Amino acid sequence: MSTSEQTPTLSFAELGLAAPVLQAVNEAGYETPSPIQAQSIKPLLEGRDLLGQAQTGTGKTAAFALPLLSRLDTKLKMPQMLVLAPTRELAIQVAEAIQSYAKHMKGFHVLPIYGGQSMGIQLGQLKRNPQVIVGTPGRILDHIRRGTLQLGELKSLVLDEADEMLRMGFIDDVETILKETPAERQVALFSATMPGPIHRVASRYLKDPVEIHIKSKTTTMETINQRYWQVTGMHKLDALTRILEVETFDAMIIFVRTKNATTELAEKLEARGYSSSPLNGDMNQAGREKAIDRMKRGKLDILVATDVAARGLDIERISHVVNYDIPYDTESYVHRIGRTGRAGRKGEAILFVSPREKRMLFAIEKATRQPITLMNLPSTEDIADRRVTQFTQQLSETIESQDLSFFETIISSYTQEHNADPIEVAAALTYLVQKTRPLKPVIHKTERPAREDRPQRDSRSERGSETRQDRERSPRRGAQRSEHKPEQDMDSFRIEVGKNDGVEAKNIVGAIANEAGIDSKDIGRITINETHSIVDLPKGMPRDLYQQLRKVWVNNKQLNITLATGDIEHGTDTRERKPRRTGKARTRPRDAARRPGLKRKSV
Ligand code: AMP
């Protein structure tokens, strides 16, 4: 076995990939080959066998898919490439990745095949003559034995996550499949670890393979505090936004994988009020230097970068490194977080880790010889506390540093003319300044808080009535009533989600509050029935709001809200009609905020 000494210096264009594959890679926004890709692509293109020790997240799918796809003959309607994966999820994921890399290859078909799916469906799909099959070993073997999968034209076989296949007891099936394939086929075996049985398979079935080992250097970084957030149940962007709210940072660098992601994320952060810029290899030298210079001078707080673009970056101000996408290898991680803690300062490193990337996390801990501690995301209360603290600090600073005499005159004449309490005036001013960034933040729908921040369901109401406040304490109380009468000053609305959709009162409140901008305290009683629910909302709903609410989605269903009471008594078909304008003035959208009952949130 020979070891490749190649370093990741060649670009994708220089590696000799087929034109349609290269085009797909460029469109995916991959800037440079990851280390495993830089080492695997050439030998695989040359038809060599390969033994790669690498984990998920290193870019190993593209490492084998790009060169092996480049060698396919799409005119030949027979399986030419077979990928064996330990789980159905991985098989699907790999098939999807392959499809995306082959999207410009005319006449190309890839088929995932796994246990649990109907044989009939799979037989039908096999008749479409896919050139690439990705499957779990058991089911693949079934098809081989039934004669429904012909491997006579097979050019390459990939064993993905071989140690997992061993752990799950598939190694015998894998060997049987290997024996069923033509002797001259090319084999690529990837495994995170190399236990004995995998090594034996490798030495028995691989011919003089190129051996690739994504090494992990060990490093110590005492000045950097490292934390990770387990990506679960919340969008990464929302998690990042919460972190940005509470972390005290001077300047931050956020690492993502693709050039496209640098611009997308920088734009989203900019829209959320953070001065951000992308930093990627597509930007010309002048553009990159400008961004770096702006950050050095404090004109820019966040750079969203790819590994390549941030190489060697030395900005003292960088107090935080966020690994929004996990790096391919421990060396990249070490390099990334080394952008903080410069010049003897302290630094913070935060890593987003999805469950499938846990192994990389352990490898990083080992390489840095430092524990990476699990971090909890800040709760809504943490964010509110933080905003209030920042606000009061700003107040003190303004009082200390600004000449306020002109403003004092205005307020003092206002208080005299209106006989107003200065505290109340200050409170009104506070209300005005916090409108775009409320001191009591409302969580956006995609920012679903962790369970513990949500109102407790089972706490008891001490009042006899079932009011909105009551529901806030015990969201399901309303739901248990079978008869629904609207509360005072409220209309009842029917919405087309119910128990059968798994909906709970809190989902309805959250969606209506967030999507339609209605204050949650203005949402009244909710009754959840099997197929629909009834919710009370303040009388006089503006037409545009009504239209907006019809389109809101809860538990994968549109609300399709319709008036259920009040106007029914006037004999109107509430299913079809829009809320009408009665003798009572119906509130126009722009007046909504003035009505005591129905307030549009300013966020
Ligand atoms: P894998 O290790 O194959 O599971 O890949 C992990 C992730 O890295 C996938 O989301 C790929 O789309 C992405 N990826 C693979 N290669 C590159 C590359 N050269 N540049 C940027 N992202 C990549």
Residues whose N, C-alpha, C, O or C-beta is under 5 A from the ligand:
A	BS01	AMP	Y30 E31 T32 P33 S34 Q55 T56 G57 T58 G59 K60 T61 A62 R257 T258
